[in-house]
C-alpha cells in the first residue's frame, strides 16, 4: 500500500511539473533586425495566459534622409518543443510616424503609417533569467506611404525575464 501511494504521488508530481507552459510573466530587452531600417527595437513581453503573451516593440530610425518611429503589438501563442526550447506564432499591427527632408527624392514629406504583422519564431529559455529568440515577421503596409509594400524582417532578440 505504501508503494502504491508513493508511486501515485510521484506520478502526480511529474504530471503537474511538466504540464504547464513556462512563460515569464514579463520580459524586457532588445530585438535586433533590419525592417525598413529600424534595426534595433526595445522589446517588452507580457504573459496573458498559460500559453499566450503580448509583445510590444518600439523602434526608432534616423538617417540623413528621414526620421521614423514605430510601435508594434503582437499577440503570440507559445508551444514547447523540448526543455527550454519553444516555438511561437502570432499576429498584430504596427503604427508609426515618419518625416523626410528635401534630400529624400527631392520632396519634403511626412505621415502616419499602419501595418498588419505576422510573427513566427523559436526561442530558448535559459536557466538564468535570459530569453533568446530568432523570429520572422512579415509586415504588410495598410495606410501611409512609408512601408507601403510588404517587408520581411528577421531578428534576434535578447530579453531579461522577471
Beta strands, then each sheet from edge to edge (+ up, - down):
strand 1: 26-32
strand 2: 40-47
strand 3: 52-62
strand 4: 66-82
strand 5: 85-100
strand 6: 109-125
strand 7: 130-143
strand 8: 150-161
sheet 1: 1+ 2- 3+ 4- 5+ 6- 7+ 8- 1+
end
